Amino acid sequence: MRILFSTVGLTGHLGSLVPLAWACRLAGHQVVLATSPDAVGAVVATGLPALGVGHGTATGGAVGSREVADAPSSWDRGRLFGRSARDRLPGLRRAVRDWGPDVVVVERADLAGRVAAAETGLPCLELRWSVEAPREYEVAARRELRGVADPDALRSVPREVLTPWPHELRGGRVPAHRTREFRHVPYEGPGDLTDRIVPRADAGRDGGRVCVTLGTVVSRSEAAGRGAVVPTLVTALVRAGCEVVLAAPADAVAQWGPWPAAVRVAGPVPVSHLLETSDVVVHHGGHGTALAAALAGRPSVMMPAFDDQIGNARALAGAGAGVLAGDPDDPADVAATCLAVLDDAAMADAAAALADLVRSRPALPAVVEGVLGPQAASARTAFPPGSAAA
């Protein structure tokens, strides 16, 4: 089968699709991942075939991490995603016409792929990253597409929703009859681990190891403001006897430093490699980081900035595997919360139990077979091998 994946040009959104796309490819299906031209390089780095659609400029519909983080509301972020969809829609229509996919798979924020599929009667699947989606995202995005998309296609819903979030964490936010869960596979981009594996310090620190990471969006944001907390937070943790591992984009790390010797700056390393040797993870509640912490069985101290991050953080806290910082803009408050979590045996046990829950979901190969197997069988029946249509 031919499967067209579609995503807006943001690192986290792309990353949510990569494991599923690779699972489809390893199952023998043909895969193409379409995104805005400015994000094509990131797709190529995954080893997947890339297709640039749209203009890939700020005026043409490209969405940047700082632009999303600094948008004043969920509604404004929805409008950004809608403008991106409007820009990419003509190219996706051409891809559907010229390449002839059998299925279209979109990530949660991408309306363009869903519309292109609905306009041609193709089945559409959605990868639902994060626990919940603000209703404003879709309403605002649909308004941006009025007049350029078929109204019925705009109202279409995916045939099936795929999610790595267990229903115990989702709280029934997605109707169960069209939802299929799978075991989370971390993807944080390519990373050279040469001389970058960060073992625990041999001696001299007895306060535990804390991994601090704010992802690619929040760490660069001026409006969200979480990055400004990091230098003072790290200093407070070091003074309390903790070893700190800092995982953040190089430009943010350079802006926040210099750092004490007890701070291990990991650099551009996939964060999941740092978690199993950490005792607590301080993060923003982003989809990839939250699930990586859950998969590693490590308690979280969370400083969500907006939208889905808040829902993710509340889900982990509700499972007893983490806590929201009382005042995320106060480094002393966040540091005190970290120290309390380091001494909380019950939270460590809850985090370990959550890891078992996340790992208990079906592996991606089984999910791909369950979702696409019947679709492939239907295609073989409609176009038998050797027929002109095949």
SVG drawing of the C-alpha trace seen along z (x, -y; Angstrom):
<svg xmlns="http://www.w3.org/2000/svg" viewBox="-20 -37 54 48">
<polyline fill="none" stroke="black" stroke-width="0.4" points="0.0,0.0 1.0,-3.6 0.7,-5.8 0.9,-9.6 1.9,-11.1 1.2,-14.8 2.4,-17.2 3.0,-20.9 6.6,-21.9 7.3,-21.7 9.9,-19.3 7.6,-17.8 4.7,-17.2 7.1,-15.5 8.6,-13.4 5.2,-12.0 4.8,-10.5 8.3,-9.1 8.0,-5.8 4.6,-5.0 5.9,-5.9 8.9,-3.7 6.7,-0.8 4.6,-1.1 7.7,-1.1 9.2,1.9 5.9,3.7 6.5,3.4 4.3,0.3 5.4,-2.6 5.7,-5.8 6.0,-9.5 6.0,-12.2 4.8,-15.6 5.5,-18.8 6.3,-22.5 9.6,-23.0 11.4,-24.5 11.0,-21.2 12.0,-18.9 15.6,-18.6 14.3,-17.3 12.3,-14.6 15.3,-13.6 17.3,-13.2 14.8,-10.6 15.6,-8.4 12.1,-8.7 11.1,-10.0 10.2,-13.7 7.8,-15.8 7.8,-19.6 4.4,-21.2 3.6,-24.9 5.9,-27.9 7.8,-27.4 8.0,-31.0 6.5,-33.0 4.2,-34.8 3.4,-31.6 2.2,-29.5 5.3,-28.1 5.0,-27.6 8.1,-28.2 8.6,-27.0 9.0,-30.5 6.0,-31.8 3.8,-29.0 5.1,-29.5 4.7,-33.3 1.2,-33.2 -1.1,-34.7 -3.8,-32.1 -5.0,-28.6 -7.1,-30.4 -4.1,-32.1 -2.1,-28.9 -5.1,-27.3 -5.0,-30.1 -1.3,-29.4 -2.0,-25.8 -4.9,-26.8 -2.6,-29.1 -0.1,-26.3 -2.8,-24.0 -4.1,-26.5 -0.6,-26.9 0.1,-23.2 -3.3,-22.0 -2.7,-22.6 0.5,-20.6 -1.2,-17.8 -4.0,-17.6 -1.3,-17.2 0.4,-14.5 -2.9,-12.6 -3.6,-13.0 -0.1,-12.2 1.2,-9.6 -2.1,-7.9 -1.9,-6.9 -4.3,-4.4 -4.4,-6.0 -3.5,-9.4 -2.1,-9.7 -2.1,-13.1 -0.9,-14.3 -3.3,-16.0 -2.7,-19.6 -2.7,-19.0 -6.0,-19.8 -4.6,-19.9 -4.0,-16.1 -7.5,-15.4 -9.1,-17.7 -7.1,-16.3 -8.1,-12.8 -11.8,-13.6 -12.1,-15.5 -11.0,-12.3 -12.7,-9.7 -9.5,-8.3 -9.4,-6.9 -7.7,-9.2 -6.0,-8.1 -5.0,-10.6 -2.0,-10.2 -3.3,-11.9 -0.3,-13.2 -0.9,-14.6 -3.8,-13.8 -6.2,-16.4 -6.5,-19.0 -7.9,-22.5 -11.2,-22.8 -9.9,-26.3 -7.3,-24.6 -9.7,-23.0 -12.3,-25.8 -9.8,-28.5 -8.0,-26.3 -11.3,-25.6 -12.0,-29.3 -8.7,-29.8 -9.6,-27.2 -13.1,-28.6 -13.4,-29.3 -10.4,-27.1 -11.6,-23.7 -14.8,-21.7 -17.1,-22.4 -17.9,-18.7 -14.2,-17.8 -13.6,-20.5 -16.1,-18.7 -14.7,-15.3 -13.3,-13.2 -10.6,-10.6 -11.6,-7.0 -9.5,-5.9 -7.4,-7.7 -4.1,-6.2 -2.5,-7.3 0.4,-6.3 -1.5,-7.7 -3.2,-4.9 -6.9,-5.4 -6.2,-5.5 -4.4,-8.8 -6.7,-10.2 -9.8,-10.0 -12.1,-9.1 -11.3,-12.2 -11.3,-10.3 -14.3,-8.0 -13.1,-4.4 -14.8,-2.9 -12.4,-4.7 -9.3,-4.7 -6.3,-2.3 -3.5,-2.6 0.1,-1.7 3.3,-1.5 5.2,-4.8 8.5,-4.8 10.6,-7.9 11.8,-9.9 13.7,-13.1 15.7,-13.5 19.1,-12.3 21.8,-12.5 25.5,-11.8 26.3,-10.0 30.0,-10.0 31.5,-11.4 28.0,-12.5 26.8,-9.6 26.4,-11.2 27.0,-8.7 26.2,-9.6 29.0,-11.4 31.3,-8.9 31.3,-10.7 30.9,-14.1 27.1,-14.5 24.6,-12.8 21.5,-14.8 20.3,-12.8 20.4,-13.5 17.9,-15.9 17.4,-16.1 16.1,-19.5 14.6,-19.9 12.1,-22.3 11.9,-21.0 12.4,-22.9 9.5,-25.3 9.3,-26.5 13.0,-26.8 13.2,-29.5 10.0,-31.3 9.9,-34.9 6.2,-34.9 6.1,-31.5 9.0,-32.6 10.0,-29.2 13.5,-29.4 14.3,-32.4 13.8,-30.2 16.5,-27.6 19.8,-29.3 18.6,-30.1 16.8,-26.7 19.9,-24.8 22.1,-26.8 19.6,-26.1 19.7,-22.4 23.4,-22.3 23.7,-24.1 21.3,-21.5 23.8,-18.7 22.1,-17.6 23.8,-16.7 22.0,-18.4 21.8,-17.2 20.7,-19.9 19.1,-19.0 18.2,-21.9 18.9,-23.4 22.5,-24.8 21.3,-28.4 19.3,-28.3 22.1,-26.6 24.6,-29.2 22.3,-32.0 21.7,-30.6 25.3,-29.7 28.0,-29.6 27.4,-26.5 28.9,-25.1 30.9,-21.9 28.0,-19.8 26.0,-20.7 26.3,-18.2 25.4,-19.9 24.2,-17.1 24.0,-19.1 22.0,-17.8 21.3,-14.3 17.9,-12.6 16.6,-13.2 15.3,-9.6 19.0,-8.5 19.3,-10.7 16.3,-9.7 17.0,-6.2 20.1,-7.5 18.1,-10.4 16.0,-10.4 13.7,-13.3 12.8,-15.0 11.9,-18.7 10.1,-19.5 7.3,-21.5 4.8,-18.7 5.4,-18.3 4.0,-15.1 7.4,-13.5 9.1,-14.5 6.1,-13.6 5.8,-10.1 9.6,-9.6 9.6,-10.3 6.6,-7.9 8.3,-5.2 11.5,-5.5 9.6,-5.3 10.9,-8.6 8.9,-11.1 8.2,-14.5 8.3,-18.1 6.3,-20.0 6.2,-23.6 3.6,-23.6 3.3,-26.8 0.2,-26.3 -2.5,-24.1 -1.7,-20.4 1.3,-20.7 -1.2,-21.5 -3.3,-18.4 -0.3,-16.2 1.1,-17.5 -2.2,-17.0 -2.4,-13.5 0.9,-12.5 0.2,-14.2 -3.2,-12.5 -1.4,-9.1 0.8,-10.1 3.9,-10.1 4.6,-13.8 3.6,-17.1 3.1,-20.6 5.4,-23.3 3.4,-25.5 4.9,-28.7 6.7,-27.8 8.1,-31.3 9.8,-31.0 13.1,-29.0 13.2,-28.6 9.7,-27.1 10.6,-24.7 13.8,-23.7 12.0,-23.0 9.5,-20.9 12.3,-18.8 13.9,-18.2 10.6,-17.0 10.0,-14.7 13.5,-13.2 12.5,-12.1 9.0,-10.9 9.1,-7.1 5.4,-6.8 5.8,-9.0 8.8,-6.9 6.6,-3.8 3.8,-5.4 6.2,-6.4 7.4,-2.8 3.8,-1.6 3.0,-4.1 6.0,-2.8 4.5,0.7 1.2,-0.7 2.8,-2.6 4.9,0.5 1.8,2.7 0.3,1.1 0.5,3.1 3.8,2.7 3.6,0.6 4.1,3.6 0.9,5.2 -1.0,1.9 0.1,1.4 -1.1,4.8 -4.4,4.3 -5.1,1.0 -3.7,1.5 -4.1,5.2 -7.8,5.1 -7.2,2.0 -4.6,3.9 -6.8,6.9 -9.6,4.8 -7.2,3.2 -6.0,6.7 -9.6,7.8 -10.5,4.7 -7.4,4.9 -6.2,8.5 -2.4,9.0 -1.8,8.7 -4.9,6.6 -4.6,3.5 -5.6,1.3 -2.9,3.0"/>
</svg>
